[in-house]
Amino acid sequence: MRTTDRTFTPALANAGKAETRFFATATSWVKSVLNGVRNRQALAAIAELDEAHLRDIGLNRRDVDHVLDTTRLLQDPFTLLPSAPRQPGTFSAGK
């Protein structure tokens, strides 16, 4: 038997679980807020593209404008965009 096995008590095991859960939840929330802000900035840059470029990535102006208008500040806008099916190796320039 090791020393850590003899000195370990269940009371010590549960001592920091509430704090750990709190910090894990807070960290997760901060990460999701930062992700939403970063994606909102990316979508604002996408909104500046012309129709041909939007079509190349499988979007249209109506979808982008709708998502920017309906999402809240801390909400991730990419969750509301339609998923654009992309075929590997497809190149649409020249169409």
C-alpha positions in Angstrom: 0.0 0.0 0.0 1.3 3.4 -0.9 1.4 6.4 1.3 -1.2 8.2 -0.9 -3.5 5.3 -0.5 -3.4 5.5 3.2 -3.7 9.2 3.5 -6.5 9.7 1.0 -9.9 10.3 2.5 -13.3 10.7 0.7 -13.8 14.1 2.4 -10.7 15.4 0.7 -11.8 14.0 -2.7 -15.0 16.0 -2.6 -13.5 19.2 -1.2 -12.9 21.0 -4.5 -15.5 19.4 -6.8 -18.0 22.3 -6.5 -15.3 24.9 -7.3 -13.9 22.8 -10.1 -17.4 22.5 -11.6 -17.9 26.2 -11.3 -14.7 27.1 -13.0 -15.2 24.5 -15.7 -18.7 25.9 -16.4 -17.3 29.5 -16.3 -14.5 28.6 -18.7 -16.9 26.8 -21.0 -19.1 29.9 -21.1 -16.2 32.3 -21.7 -15.0 30.1 -24.6 -18.4 30.0 -26.2 -18.8 33.8 -25.9 -15.4 34.3 -27.4 -16.2 31.8 -30.2 -19.4 33.6 -30.9 -17.7 37.0 -31.1 -15.0 35.7 -33.3 -17.6 34.0 -35.6 -19.7 37.2 -35.7 -16.6 39.1 -36.9 -16.0 36.4 -39.5 -19.6 36.6 -40.7 -19.3 40.4 -40.9 -16.4 39.9 -43.3 -18.3 37.4 -45.3 -21.2 39.8 -45.5 -18.9 42.2 -47.4 -18.4 39.6 -50.2 -20.2 40.0 -53.5 -22.9 37.6 -54.7 -20.5 35.5 -56.8 -18.2 34.9 -53.9 -21.1 34.1 -51.6 -22.4 31.6 -54.1 -18.9 30.0 -54.3 -19.1 29.2 -50.6 -22.7 28.0 -50.8 -24.4 31.1 -49.2 -26.6 33.9 -50.5 -27.0 37.5 -49.3 -30.5 36.8 -47.8 -29.1 34.0 -45.5 -26.1 36.1 -44.3 -28.3 39.2 -43.6 -30.9 37.2 -41.9 -28.4 35.6 -39.5 -26.7 38.9 -38.7 -30.1 40.5 -38.0 -31.6 37.7 -35.9 -28.6 36.6 -33.7 -27.9 38.2 -30.4 -24.5 39.7 -29.6 -23.2 36.7 -27.7 -24.8 34.1 -29.9 -22.8 32.1 -32.4 -24.2 33.1 -35.8 -22.7 30.1 -37.7 -25.2 27.8 -35.9 -28.0 29.5 -37.9 -26.4 29.4 -41.3 -27.5 26.7 -43.6 -25.0 23.9 -44.1 -23.6 24.2 -47.5 -22.9 20.8 -49.1 -19.4 21.0 -50.6 -18.0 18.3 -52.9 -14.3 17.7 -52.4 -12.3 19.0 -55.4 -15.2 21.1 -56.8 -14.1 24.3 -58.3 -16.7 26.8 -59.4 -14.6 29.6 -60.9 -15.5 30.2 -64.5 -19.1 29.1 -64.1 
